[in-house]
Amino acid sequence: MKMIAIAAVGALALALPGAVSASVMVYDIVGSGHHAIFTLPSQPTDLAVSLPGDQFALYGTGTFDGVADVIGVTFYTNPYPDPLIPAGGLSYVHGSVEWTWDVAGPQLYSGTEAAPTLLAFGPTVFTDLFTGDDVTISATEAVPEPATWAMMAIGFGLIGGAYRAQRRKIAFA
């Protein structure tokens, strides 16, 4: 009975990190003398706008030139229906400064505008549609927090301990 309880606690400890920490994307945008960093869930569900076949928008927090503030990000399938402009892009609006980047480049998500999945990509140069400036954007998955790693290690330890205790019982029986 004790072994079942230990195994159950270990299994719960292993299951919790996946449920607790959803995948998060970290965005880094540099261009026109400014720098923004913000995070968004990789599969956002709290969309401010969702227009099928065109765009979806999210609100979040981030830093702009080192100052924390609310940001708005809109992801487009094609920011302007022009065959010369690449098929994707995004608009970034920084609240208190009212700084905007409207960039065109590769599509930055898969799925539909109602249920998007944000894509990770290395530094990619986009063109600001209004200023013509180069803007470098990268999106990477966030590394799990230390608490997540600790919980996983504890789970493995409990499972290993339960297995070892069970082997000892069998050997002495």
Phi, psi and omega per residue, in radians:
M1 nan -0.715 3.135
K2 -1.080 -0.665 -3.129
M3 -1.141 -0.675 3.131
I4 -1.135 -0.729 3.133
A5 -1.114 -0.763 3.131
I6 -1.123 -0.757 3.123
A7 -1.111 -0.676 3.130
A8 -1.138 -0.747 3.102
V9 -1.105 -0.735 3.112
G10 -1.095 -0.762 3.124
A11 -1.121 -0.688 3.108
L12 -1.123 -0.747 3.130
A13 -1.083 -0.634 3.113
L14 -1.278 -0.580 -3.095
A15 -1.337 -0.559 -3.046
L16 -1.097 -0.768 -3.093
P17 -0.980 -0.702 3.127
G18 -1.136 -0.653 -3.107
A19 -1.350 -0.602 -3.051
V20 -1.357 -0.762 -3.027
S21 -1.885 1.729 3.074
A22 -1.259 2.725 -3.129
S23 -1.142 2.352 -3.102
V24 -2.168 2.412 3.090
M25 -1.769 2.372 3.096
V26 -1.857 2.109 -3.141
Y27 -1.798 2.451 3.110
D28 -2.308 2.054 -3.119
I29 -2.116 2.254 3.118
V30 -2.310 2.278 3.081
G31 3.001 2.728 3.124
S32 0.946 0.573 3.113
G33 1.355 0.221 -3.123
H34 -2.199 2.826 -3.106
H35 -2.476 2.202 3.116
A36 -2.198 2.458 3.036
I37 -2.324 2.293 3.109
F38 -2.697 2.847 3.117
T39 -2.101 2.586 3.085
L40 -2.449 2.607 3.054
P41 -1.138 2.495 -3.103
S42 -1.199 -0.422 3.055
Q43 -2.221 1.360 -3.054
P44 -1.147 2.460 3.100
T45 -2.089 -0.332 -3.108
D46 -1.696 1.210 -3.075
L47 -1.449 2.390 3.078
A48 -1.381 -0.600 -3.140
V49 -2.487 2.493 3.027
S50 -2.544 1.873 3.117
L51 -2.001 1.852 -3.082
P52 -0.916 2.325 3.114
G53 1.371 0.026 -3.074
D54 -2.326 -1.035 -2.999
Q55 -2.884 2.892 2.917
F56 -2.539 2.699 -3.079
A57 -2.318 2.613 3.117
L58 -2.339 2.716 2.969
Y59 -1.991 2.608 3.117
G60 -2.841 -2.949 3.069
T61 -2.129 2.660 3.137
G62 -2.911 -2.920 3.060
T63 -2.127 2.496 3.085
F64 -2.224 2.024 -3.058
D65 0.904 0.681 3.075
G66 1.467 -0.019 -3.124
V67 -1.878 2.207 -3.138
A68 -1.284 2.423 3.135
D69 -2.905 3.021 3.080
V70 -1.399 2.438 3.123
I71 -2.227 2.763 3.028
G72 -2.212 2.331 -3.138
V73 -2.231 2.244 3.066
T74 -2.022 2.218 3.098
F75 -1.787 2.315 -3.086
Y76 -1.970 2.639 2.923
T77 -1.397 -0.674 3.015
N78 -2.739 1.914 -3.032
P79 -0.990 -0.569 3.111
Y80 -2.440 2.332 -3.094
P81 -1.218 1.254 -3.111
D82 -2.284 2.142 -3.098
P83 -1.104 -0.310 3.141
L84 -1.423 -0.285 -3.123
I85 -1.644 2.376 3.138
P86 -0.982 2.873 -2.955
A87 -1.315 -0.059 -3.097
G88 -2.406 -2.925 3.090
G89 2.617 -3.139 3.083
L90 -2.653 2.782 2.982
S91 -2.062 2.352 3.131
Y92 -2.121 2.233 3.116
V93 -2.176 2.184 3.107
H94 -1.731 2.106 -2.981
G95 -0.905 -1.219 -2.960
S96 -1.241 -0.470 -3.121
V97 -1.631 -0.317 -3.076
E98 0.968 0.790 3.072
W99 -1.623 2.372 -3.112
T100 -2.271 2.360 2.894
W101 -1.969 2.243 2.980
D102 -2.064 1.843 -3.010
V103 -2.084 2.615 3.100
A104 -2.064 2.466 3.138
G105 -3.138 -2.674 -3.131
P106 -1.184 2.768 3.088
Q107 -1.133 2.369 -3.002
L108 -1.835 0.137 3.133
Y109 -2.643 2.817 3.033
S110 -2.074 3.024 -3.091
G111 1.475 -2.832 -3.124
T112 -1.746 2.956 3.112
E113 -1.219 -0.329 3.097
A114 -1.501 -0.455 -3.134
A115 -2.469 1.199 -3.076
P116 -1.420 2.741 2.965
T117 -2.152 2.047 -3.105
L118 -1.276 2.482 -3.068
L119 -1.756 2.492 3.032
A120 -1.477 2.512 3.082
F121 -2.758 2.671 3.125
G122 -1.361 -3.112 -3.132
P123 -0.944 2.137 -3.113
T124 -2.262 2.352 -3.134
V125 -1.525 2.217 3.063
F126 -1.996 2.871 3.096
T127 -1.976 2.226 3.070
D128 -1.214 2.202 -3.023
L129 -1.228 -0.352 -3.098
F130 -1.775 -0.616 -3.110
T131 -1.748 -0.355 -3.066
G132 1.383 0.004 3.138
D133 -1.209 2.633 2.999
D134 -1.376 2.367 3.110
V135 -2.220 2.195 3.136
T136 -1.738 2.223 -3.123
I137 -2.218 2.420 2.970
S138 -2.364 2.616 3.107
A139 -2.368 2.097 3.138
T140 -2.216 2.676 3.074
E141 -1.288 2.400 3.131
A142 -1.192 2.556 3.092
V143 -1.350 2.428 3.136
P144 -0.991 2.586 3.135
E145 -1.198 2.708 3.117
P146 -0.988 -0.596 3.123
A147 -1.095 -0.617 3.109
T148 -1.145 -0.780 3.113
W149 -1.107 -0.714 -3.134
A150 -1.105 -0.752 3.141
M151 -1.107 -0.678 3.124
M152 -1.153 -0.739 3.130
A153 -1.111 -0.717 3.102
I154 -1.078 -0.757 3.119
G155 -1.040 -0.795 3.096
F156 -1.100 -0.705 3.120
G157 -1.080 -0.754 3.124
L158 -1.133 -0.732 3.121
I159 -1.144 -0.755 3.100
G160 -1.091 -0.724 3.116
G161 -1.116 -0.732 3.121
A162 -1.111 -0.716 3.137
Y163 -1.143 -0.762 -3.128
R164 -1.134 -0.732 3.131
A165 -1.122 -0.645 3.132
Q166 -1.179 -0.693 3.122
R167 -1.139 -0.677 3.126
R168 -1.108 -0.740 3.134
K169 -1.039 -0.771 -3.120
I170 -1.138 -0.692 -3.091
A171 -1.184 -0.613 -3.120
F172 -1.539 -0.142 -3.099
A173 -1.342 nan nan
